[in-house]
């Protein structure tokens, strides 16, 4: 198979993992396109060309956001960490460190998987009685 997005044999990966990898690749491509438009806009002097490129960059923002939301919905730990970082005032790195620590500790205490699963980790509680 001619795709470089897989680091393991694709035929051994579950469909859910292949879909996840596709959306990760798409997220990367959208981010690259946003950066390319930013560079083009920085040097373009024709107002109509700028308007067209700004519109196109807006589409890339939308696609990036949709890809990110898809991935966050399928990775509860990632989503929890993102909630503590995104749209917050203050120090981004500080929010990142706090959010990661809280999310990982919370997931571990619930027996939840840390990544790559939509499971809430409840299967680990089967048969457990206190």
Phi, psi and omega in degrees: 000137187269022182258133180269002185282350181257139176253355176235160179302120183305324182290348177265351182270141175294155181304321180300320179290321178294319177298315178302315179297321179298317181289327174297317178296319179296319178301315178298315181296320179294319178297318178298316180297320177301315179296320179297315178298322180300318178294315180298318180295328181294335184248351183279133180253343180285119185298321180292319177297319178299316180299318180295315181292323176297320178297316180296319178296324176300323176297320179294322175302315180297313181295318177301314181296321178294317177300314181298315180297320177302311182294319180295325179293335183259000179226088185305321180295315179300315180299317180296317177296316180299322179302326180280350184249312187289141174061031178250143171280161175101197186285118183296315182295318179299314177300320180297314180297314180296316183296316179297313181300313181296317182293316181293316178298316180297317180295317180296320181291335178269355183073021182280151176293150182276335180197159169075017181214146174270358178295145175268007177082011183289337179299331180289347181266354180302129177080354180278127178232137177258000000 
